[in-house]
Amino acid sequence: MGNIVKTAKCRFCGQMTQIEADEELTAAQAEEQATMTCNCTDAVEYQKEKQRKFYMGAIDSHWHYQE
C-alpha cells in the first residue's frame, strides 16, 4: 500500500480513520477516502450511490461507444 499515512474523518459520523496513500492527499481527498471506508449508515448509503453513479456512467459510455 502507500507510504504516506494521514488521519481523516468520515464526513457523516466524524469517525477518524488512518488513510494510506502513495502521494500526499488534500484534506478533501482524505475525507473522501475516510468516508468511503466508514461503516456508518450514511457513509454506506453514500458509497452505494457513488457506486451506482460509477456503473451507470460506465454503461452510458459503453452504449455511446457502440454507436
SULVENMO-V579000 format. One record per pair of residues at least 4 apart in sequence whose C-alpha atoms are under 8 Angstrom apart, sorted by sequence separation. I is the first residue (numbers start at 1). GAP is how many residues later the second one is. If there is no record, write none. Layout:
i: (I,I)
gap: (GAP,GAP)
This chain:
i: (9,10,21,25,26,27,28,29,30,31,32,33,34,39,40,41,42,43,44,45,46,47,48,49,50,51,52,53,54,55,56,57,58,59,60,61,62,63,9,10,25,38,39,9,10,38,9,10,36,8,9,35,36,7,8,7,8,36,7,8,19,36,6,7,5,6,5,6,19,5,19,4,5,18,3,4,17,2,3,4,16,1,2,3,4,8,1,2,3,4,11,1,2,9,10,11,8,9,10,7,8,11,12,15,6,10,11,9,10,8,9,10,13,10,12,13,12,12,11,10)
gap: (4,4,4,4,4,4,4,4,4,4,4,4,4,4,4,4,4,4,4,4,4,4,4,4,4,4,4,4,4,4,4,4,4,4,4,4,4,4,5,5,5,5,5,6,6,6,7,7,7,8,8,8,8,9,9,10,10,10,11,11,11,11,12,12,13,13,14,14,14,15,15,16,16,16,17,17,17,18,18,18,18,19,19,19,19,19,20,20,20,20,20,21,21,21,21,21,22,22,22,23,23,23,23,23,24,24,24,25,25,26,26,26,27,28,28,29,30,31,32,33)
